[in-house]
Amino acid sequence: MWAYRLDINYQYEAGGRTYEGHRVSFSAWDPQHSLNLFNGWTAARYPAGTAVSVHFDPADPALSVIESGVRISAWMAMLLGIILIRLGARFKYQASSGEPPSAPARQPTVEEAKMLALSGDLIAAIKAYRKATGAGLKEAKDHLEAFLAETKSK
C-alpha cells in the first residue's frame, strides 16, 4: 500500500487581498495526512505551476479549496458511519431482547458421546465422538459399539 503526503500551495486574490491556500478539497481525511490513499492521484492532477480555479468562502476568503463538491472520501466516511450505527443498533437490540450473544459451539467430550450411546442414541453418540476425537465414521461406530458390548457384559 502506497501513501503520499500531499503538499499543495496556491495563491489567489479576493477583495483586493492576496491569500495562500493549501487545501485541495473539504474531505473526510486531511489532504496532508500521509495515510490518505488518494494523495497520489491528487498530486498527479496538479503538477507544479498548474493554474487552478480557487473556490473560497465569501464571508471568510481565507477558507479555500481548488476542488468543490463531495469527494469519495466523504462518501466512504459516511458509509463507515452507517455501518457502525447499524452494528450498534443490532447489538443494542440483541442486548435489550435478552438474547445472549452467540458463543462458539462447545466441543463434546468422549464421555458425553459414551453417555449418549448408553442412552440409546447411537447416531448422536457417533457424531459427538467424531467431533471430540476427529475420528472417521467407521472408527467412531466401532469404538462406541465395542464400548456398549463391554458395558453390557459387565
Secondary structure by P-SEA (a helix, b strand, c coil): ccccbbbbbbbbbcccbbbbbccccccccccccccccaaaaaaaaccccbbbbbbbcccccccccccccccaaaaaaaaaaaaaaaaaaaaaaaaaacccccccbbbbcaaaaaaaaaacaaaaaaaaaaaaccccaaaaaaaaaaaaaaaaac
